[in-house]
Amino acid sequence: MTTVGEPVALPRSETEKIWVSLSEWQGFLGIDIRIYYQAGEASWRPTKKGVRISLELKDQLIAAIEKVAGYAPEAMGESKPEQEQLPESEDASEGEDAKE
């Protein structure tokens, strides 16, 4: 496997990074997302933990990441902005007041 260009390293912990790289293997380009560990002060080595995705699936991968990232506010318990979330109780209470 030959790496094309420079990999992008994302911090995972003090001794691990997630490397995202473009690589060629058996004549096919792919995106490699792999965990690396610190083997020495300046040496990083790959682990078996990772995935290689065909470059042809790049747009689908990006769309999938954006879709699942969109779930984050809901998962974190954040609500929609006030403008979009009008309390229904005000409408219901006005109706109740009108009935009395």
C-alpha positions in Angstrom: 0.0 0.0 0.0 1.3 3.4 -1.0 0.2 6.6 0.7 -0.7 9.5 -1.7 -0.1 12.9 -0.3 0.1 13.8 3.4 -2.2 12.0 5.9 -4.4 14.1 8.2 -4.0 13.2 11.9 -6.9 13.8 14.3 -6.2 13.5 18.1 -7.8 10.6 19.9 -5.7 10.5 23.1 -2.2 11.4 24.2 -0.8 8.3 22.7 -3.2 7.6 19.8 -4.3 9.5 16.7 -6.8 8.8 13.9 -5.0 9.1 10.6 -7.0 9.7 7.4 -5.1 9.1 4.3 -5.4 8.4 0.6 -3.6 5.3 -0.5 -3.2 3.0 -3.5 -3.4 -0.7 -3.1 -3.5 -3.2 -6.0 -4.1 -0.3 -8.4 -7.1 1.1 -6.6 -7.3 4.4 -4.7 -9.0 4.3 -1.3 -9.5 6.3 1.9 -7.8 4.8 4.9 -9.1 5.7 8.3 -6.9 4.1 10.9 -5.8 4.4 14.6 -2.1 4.9 15.1 -0.2 4.6 18.4 2.9 6.4 19.6 5.8 3.9 19.4 8.4 6.4 20.5 8.8 10.1 21.0 8.5 10.8 17.3 7.4 7.5 15.9 3.8 6.6 15.0 2.7 3.1 14.0 -0.6 1.8 12.6 -2.9 -0.6 14.5 -5.2 -3.1 12.9 -8.1 -0.9 14.0 -9.3 0.9 10.9 -11.2 0.8 7.6 -10.3 1.3 4.0 -13.1 2.7 1.8 -13.0 2.9 -2.0 -12.5 6.4 -3.3 -15.6 5.9 -5.4 -17.6 6.0 -2.2 -16.1 9.4 -1.1 -19.3 11.4 -1.7 -21.5 8.8 0.0 -19.1 8.7 3.0 -19.2 12.5 3.4 -23.0 12.5 3.1 -23.2 9.7 5.8 -20.9 11.6 8.2 -22.9 14.8 7.7 -26.2 12.9 8.3 -25.1 11.3 11.5 -23.5 14.5 12.7 -26.9 16.1 12.3 -28.2 13.9 15.1 -25.8 15.4 17.6 -28.0 18.3 18.9 -30.9 15.9 19.4 -28.7 13.3 21.2 -27.2 16.0 23.4 -30.6 17.1 24.5 -30.5 20.4 22.6 -33.8 21.7 21.4 -34.6 23.6 18.2 -34.2 27.4 18.2 -37.1 29.3 20.0 -38.5 30.6 16.7 -39.2 27.2 15.4 -40.5 25.8 18.6 -43.6 27.7 19.5 -45.2 26.3 22.7 -48.5 24.7 21.9 -49.6 25.2 25.5 -50.1 28.9 24.8 -52.5 28.1 21.9 -54.3 25.5 24.0 -54.6 27.8 27.0 -56.0 30.6 24.9 -58.7 28.2 23.6 -59.5 27.1 27.1 -59.8 30.7 28.3 -62.2 31.4 25.4 -64.4 28.5 26.5 -64.7 29.7 30.1 
